[in-house]
Amino acid sequence: MPSIPLEPLYLALLSAAAFAAGLVDAIAGGGGLLTLPALLVTGLPPEIALGTNKGQAVFGSFAATSTFWRHGAIDRPRAPLAFGCGLCGSMGGALTVLAVPSAVLKPVILVLLVCVAASLALRRDFGTTARRVPTGRPRTALAVIATAIGFYDGLFGPGTGTFLIMAFVMVLGDTMMQASANAKVVNFASNIAAFGVFAVRGVVRWDIALPMAVAQILGSMVGARLAVKRGDRFVRAVVLVVVVAVALKLAWDLVES
């Protein structure tokens, strides 16, 4: 692993990106769109950038989860199942990451993101009120969602938090704010699994990850509090912006390749 220290200016800029990423990610997901490109710009090899990104992101997702938990925004009976399935799914994705090239997934994810953006833009009341779901369905649906999207996070990653939010609204009947909070439990679990894989491989630059982690924690706490305070319509607006950003990023990657 490279041991050349980054200039203080680079660390300051990376920390600023981590703060912004933590804030956005706590509300709507998509924080990696800010931190990963910022790490790559410094000249770090891709595997080091990915490992370092997870090394700092896991702290941010923990901070967001704990903040939502303290505010009572997380559905606590659902949390253990969501966490366990997200963890297992992400580990499975991380172990099979070499089997499925990301180029195969990008067009599929792009189509899904366009559909999500259309739903948010055209349905102004989307996720503003909670819905009842049939008895017995929630736990099975939660297990499938957490495992599948956790697997996706370990395998590929972009838009994980956003997909969790949309799935919780559409399938489990959460409001946007509830979905944002509950998604953090799965996202934290999937980050732990991916972080563990990268840490074991020794591709985390801790001299970069730790300063970013401090900023990520602060941003995540601010973002979680904003989501709780501003409510469903605010979360919906931020999710829409993140969805469009992720879709544009994937479209650009496809054109570049």
Secondary structure as UniProt FT lines:
FT   HELIX           8..28
FT   HELIX           32..41
FT   TURN            42..43
FT   HELIX           46..70
FT   TURN            71..72
FT   TURN            76..78
FT   HELIX           79..95
FT   TURN            96..99
FT   HELIX           102..122
FT   TURN            124..127
FT   TURN            135..136
FT   HELIX           137..155
FT   TURN            158..159
FT   HELIX           160..172
FT   HELIX           176..201
FT   HELIX           206..230
FT   HELIX           232..256
//
